[in-house]
Amino acid sequence: AGGQAADLSDVSLSDDTEELGQYRFPAGTTLEAKAFVTVWADGTPEQGEYHAMFTLQSAADRILLVQAPDGAATVLDDIEFSEMATEVSAARFPDGSDTWVTTENVTPGAANQE
């Protein structure tokens, strides 16, 4: 997150432009300034509230961050990626920048590293 807390109540993640609300953050979820949240795109929502019902394909896929406060969806961020190796991540580096990098320094719950 940036310099102030963010209410994620109307924010969702998806890998499908036709179904933008595949994973919705739980109502009342607030991300404090400079904090991080990890959502597992593992197709197992029964494992907990931060497990999405969709999975990302390592051969190529896309993930969208969407806000829909009144049903009108706005894509806040979007990345398409080609083949990804195991234990490799696409990350904005430095955090919050416009630059995406591919890195072996996977940092769930912490600042991105190159």
ZITASUL-V327968 format. One record per helix or strand of 3 or more residues. SS is the DSSP state (H for helix, E for strand). FROM is the first residue (numbers start at 0). TO is the last residue. If there is no record, write none. Layout:
BEGIN
ss=SS from=FROM to=TO
ss=SS from=FROM to=TO
END
This chain:
BEGIN
ss=E from=10 to=13
ss=H from=44 to=46
ss=E from=60 to=66
ss=E from=73 to=80
ss=E from=88 to=91
ss=E from=99 to=102
END
